[in-house]
Amino acid sequence: MKKILIIGIGAGDPNYLTVQAIDALNAADVFFVMDKGPAKDKLVALRKEICARFIKHDDYRIVEATSPERRRDEGLDYKEAVDELNRDKQRVFERLIEEELSDGQCGAFLVWGDPSLYDSTIRILDSILAEGRLPFDFEVIPGISSVQALAAKHRVPLNFIGKPVSITTGRRLAEDGFPQDAQSAVVMLDAQNAYAQLAGEELDIYWGAYVGTPDEILMSGRLEDVKDEIVRVRAEAREANGWIMDTYLLRKRGVKD
């Protein structure tokens, strides 16, 4: 039986790897790395650096494959586009597991942050197994997410005492506003600076880009005071690096902890 490990490698800093993740690295024979193009070469390089740093033997292989891209056609439903992307990824994953992994061997996908949070690797492997054509077993190794790393970098808790915290996306924030019945909201996957639409609301923002990496940028303050500067810095960083990976925490002002 083939085995697959989905290993959360943390949010950019190799030191974020857990002991469990390091043990999992040393148990794998083949590492599947999805290449997302020249602009994101650093993400591939980090995965290779992690392998070289933490694996205690040389008897492993790294297999790279081109990652499909999500269609961004005007008018295309977002959910439909993501479902299509995951089907495309499923075909790539199936080929890798079938052709690059022998029976009895262990393969691994190195997932940025934590595999349970806005990542589709688990559901893709579940879909492959549901089809029944390619049998294997898999295990999930948790990692330090950008959400945890962001809060640690800013030295703030995610929630107020006894109060809920919401984790949402920029798309939902733009459509629905600040989540009802929450005093804190973590926002991920915000391509359109949705926080700027909340100008005038009494909120603090704790923003971070490339958290845990050498390119890390951190900004915080009253949303009304810093939103324009975050928009400017974010645009400059995206232009300089060819991509942006940012997360932020919004907290209502005046809530007693």
C-alpha positions as CSV (number, residue, x, y, z in Angstrom):
1,M,0.0,0.0,0.0
2,K,1.3,3.4,-0.9
3,K,1.2,6.1,1.8
4,I,0.9,9.9,1.5
5,L,1.9,12.4,4.1
6,I,0.4,15.9,4.0
7,I,2.9,17.9,6.0
8,G,2.2,21.4,7.2
9,I,5.5,23.2,7.0
10,G,4.5,26.5,8.6
11,A,4.2,30.0,7.4
12,G,7.6,30.7,5.8
13,D,10.2,30.2,8.6
14,P,11.9,26.8,8.6
15,N,12.0,27.1,12.3
16,Y,8.2,26.8,12.4
17,L,8.5,23.1,11.6
18,T,7.2,20.9,14.4
19,V,9.1,17.8,15.7
20,Q,6.2,15.8,14.2
21,A,6.7,17.4,10.8
22,I,10.5,16.7,10.9
23,D,9.8,13.1,11.7
24,A,7.4,12.9,8.8
25,L,10.0,14.4,6.5
26,N,12.4,11.7,7.4
27,A,9.8,9.0,6.7
28,A,9.1,10.1,3.1
29,D,10.7,8.6,0.1
30,V,9.4,11.1,-2.5
31,F,8.3,14.7,-2.1
32,F,5.8,16.2,-4.6
33,V,6.4,19.9,-5.2
34,M,3.9,22.0,-7.2
35,D,5.7,24.7,-9.2
36,K,3.6,27.8,-9.6
37,G,5.8,29.7,-12.0
38,P,9.0,31.9,-11.8
39,A,7.3,34.5,-9.7
40,K,6.9,32.0,-6.9
41,D,10.3,30.2,-7.2
42,K,11.0,31.2,-3.6
43,L,8.2,28.8,-2.4
44,V,9.8,25.9,-4.2
45,A,13.2,26.9,-2.9
46,L,11.9,27.0,0.6
47,R,10.6,23.5,0.4
48,K,13.9,22.2,-1.0
49,E,15.7,24.1,1.8
50,I,13.5,22.4,4.4
51,C,14.3,19.0,3.0
52,A,18.0,19.7,2.9
53,R,18.0,21.0,6.4
54,F,15.9,18.5,8.3
55,I,16.2,15.2,6.5
56,K,19.0,13.1,7.9
57,H,19.6,10.9,4.9
58,D,20.0,11.4,1.1
59,D,17.7,8.6,0.0
60,Y,14.8,10.7,-1.1
61,R,13.6,12.3,-4.3
62,I,11.9,15.6,-5.1
63,V,9.5,15.5,-8.0
64,E,8.3,18.8,-9.4
65,A,5.1,19.3,-11.3
66,T,3.5,22.3,-12.9
67,S,0.6,23.5,-10.8
68,P,-2.7,24.3,-12.7
69,E,-3.9,27.8,-12.4
70,R,-7.4,29.0,-11.5
71,R,-9.3,30.6,-14.3
72,R,-10.2,34.2,-13.7
73,D,-12.6,34.8,-16.6
74,E,-14.9,37.8,-16.1
75,G,-18.2,36.5,-14.8
76,L,-16.9,33.1,-13.9
77,D,-18.3,32.0,-10.5
78,Y,-15.5,31.8,-7.9
79,K,-16.7,28.5,-6.4
80,E,-17.0,26.9,-9.9
81,A,-13.5,28.2,-10.8
82,V,-12.0,26.6,-7.6
83,D,-13.8,23.3,-8.2
84,E,-12.4,23.3,-11.7
85,L,-8.9,24.0,-10.3
86,N,-9.1,21.2,-7.8
87,R,-10.2,18.8,-10.5
88,D,-7.2,19.8,-12.6
89,K,-4.9,19.4,-9.5
90,Q,-6.5,16.0,-8.8
91,R,-5.4,14.7,-12.2
92,V,-1.8,15.9,-11.5
93,F,-1.8,14.3,-8.0
94,E,-3.1,11.1,-9.4
95,R,-0.3,10.9,-12.0
96,L,2.3,11.7,-9.4
97,I,1.1,9.1,-7.0
98,E,0.6,6.5,-9.7
99,E,3.8,7.0,-11.7
100,E,6.4,8.3,-9.1
101,L,5.6,6.2,-6.1
102,S,6.1,2.5,-5.8
103,D,4.0,0.2,-3.7
104,G,5.1,0.3,-0.1
105,Q,6.7,3.8,-0.5
106,C,5.8,7.0,1.2
107,G,5.2,10.2,-0.7
108,A,4.7,13.7,0.8
109,F,3.1,17.0,-0.1
110,L,4.6,20.0,1.8
111,V,1.8,22.4,2.5
112,W,2.4,26.0,3.3
113,G,1.0,26.9,6.8
114,D,-1.5,24.3,8.0
115,P,-3.2,21.8,5.7
116,S,-6.6,22.4,7.3
117,L,-6.8,26.1,6.6
118,Y,-7.6,27.3,3.1
119,D,-5.8,24.5,1.4
120,S,-7.3,21.8,-0.8
121,T,-4.8,19.0,-0.6
122,I,-6.9,17.0,1.9
123,R,-10.1,17.2,-0.1
124,I,-8.2,16.4,-3.4
125,L,-6.8,13.2,-1.9
126,D,-10.2,12.3,-0.5
127,S,-11.7,12.8,-4.0
128,I,-9.0,10.4,-5.5
129,L,-9.8,7.8,-2.9
130,A,-13.6,8.2,-3.4
131,E,-13.1,7.2,-7.1
132,G,-11.6,3.9,-6.0
133,R,-9.1,3.5,-8.8
134,L,-5.9,4.4,-6.9
135,P,-5.7,3.0,-3.4
136,F,-3.4,4.6,-0.8
137,D,-3.4,5.7,2.9
138,F,-2.7,9.2,4.0
139,E,-1.9,11.2,7.2
140,V,-2.1,14.9,7.9
141,I,0.6,16.6,9.9
142,P,-0.5,20.0,11.3
143,G,1.6,23.1,10.8
144,I,1.9,26.7,12.2
145,S,-0.5,28.8,10.1
146,S,0.0,32.4,8.9
147,V,-2.9,33.2,11.3
148,Q,-0.9,32.0,14.3
149,A,2.4,33.5,13.0
150,L,0.7,36.9,12.4
151,A,-0.7,37.1,15.9
152,A,2.7,36.1,17.4
153,K,4.6,38.7,15.3
154,H,2.2,41.5,16.4
155,R,2.2,40.1,20.0
156,V,-1.6,40.1,20.2
157,P,-4.2,37.4,21.0
158,L,-6.7,36.6,18.2
159,N,-9.7,36.9,20.5
160,F,-10.9,38.9,23.4
161,I,-11.6,36.9,26.6
162,G,-14.8,34.9,26.2
163,K,-15.5,36.4,22.8
164,P,-15.6,34.7,19.4
165,V,-13.1,35.2,16.6
166,S,-14.0,34.7,12.9
167,I,-11.8,33.5,10.1
168,T,-13.0,34.7,6.7
169,T,-11.8,35.7,3.3
170,G,-11.4,39.1,1.6
171,R,-14.2,38.2,-0.7
172,R,-16.7,37.6,2.1
173,L,-15.5,40.7,4.0
174,A,-16.2,42.8,0.9
175,E,-19.7,41.2,0.4
176,D,-20.9,40.9,4.0
177,G,-18.8,43.5,6.0
178,F,-17.3,42.8,9.4
179,P,-18.7,39.4,10.7
180,Q,-21.7,39.7,12.9
181,D,-21.4,38.6,16.5
182,A,-17.6,38.7,16.4
183,Q,-15.2,41.1,18.0
184,S,-12.2,39.9,16.0
185,A,-11.9,38.7,12.5
186,V,-8.9,37.2,10.7
187,V,-9.0,37.8,6.9
188,M,-7.2,35.7,4.4
189,L,-7.1,35.6,0.6
190,D,-7.9,39.3,0.2
191,A,-6.8,40.4,-3.3
192,Q,-8.8,43.6,-3.3
193,N,-7.9,45.3,0.0
194,A,-11.4,44.7,1.4
195,Y,-10.4,46.2,4.7
196,A,-10.4,49.7,3.1
197,Q,-14.2,49.4,2.6
198,L,-14.6,49.4,6.4
199,A,-13.2,52.9,6.8
200,G,-15.0,54.8,9.5
201,E,-15.7,51.7,11.6
202,E,-13.8,51.6,14.9
203,L,-11.4,48.8,14.2
204,D,-7.7,48.1,14.7
205,I,-5.8,46.2,12.0
206,Y,-2.8,44.0,12.4
207,W,-1.5,43.3,8.9
208,G,1.4,41.1,7.7
209,A,2.8,40.0,4.3
210,Y,5.2,37.2,3.7
211,V,5.0,36.5,7.4
212,G,8.0,34.4,8.6
213,T,10.1,34.9,5.5
214,P,13.0,37.3,4.9
215,D,10.6,39.6,2.9
216,E,8.2,39.9,5.9
217,I,6.3,43.2,6.3
218,L,4.3,44.1,9.4
219,M,2.0,47.1,9.9
220,S,-0.7,47.9,12.5
221,G,-2.8,50.6,14.0
222,R,-6.3,52.2,13.8
223,L,-7.7,51.1,10.5
224,E,-8.7,54.6,9.5
225,D,-5.2,55.8,10.1
226,V,-3.2,53.1,8.4
227,K,-5.4,51.7,5.6
228,D,-4.0,53.9,2.8
229,E,-0.4,53.1,3.8
230,I,-1.1,49.4,3.8
231,V,-2.7,49.7,0.3
232,R,0.5,51.5,-0.9
233,V,3.0,49.1,0.7
234,R,1.0,46.1,-0.4
235,A,1.0,47.3,-4.0
236,E,4.8,48.0,-3.9
237,A,5.5,44.6,-2.4
238,R,3.4,42.8,-5.1
239,E,5.2,44.7,-7.8
240,A,8.6,43.9,-6.4
241,N,8.0,40.2,-5.8
242,G,5.5,39.3,-8.5
243,W,3.1,38.0,-5.9
244,I,1.7,38.8,-2.5
245,M,0.8,36.5,0.4
246,D,-0.8,38.5,3.3
247,T,-3.1,38.0,6.2
248,Y,-4.6,40.5,8.7
249,L,-6.5,40.6,11.9
250,L,-9.3,43.2,12.6
251,R,-10.3,43.9,16.2
252,K,-13.1,46.1,17.4
253,R,-11.8,49.1,19.3
254,G,-13.1,49.7,22.8
255,V,-13.9,46.0,23.7
256,K,-12.7,45.3,27.2
257,D,-10.6,42.2,27.6
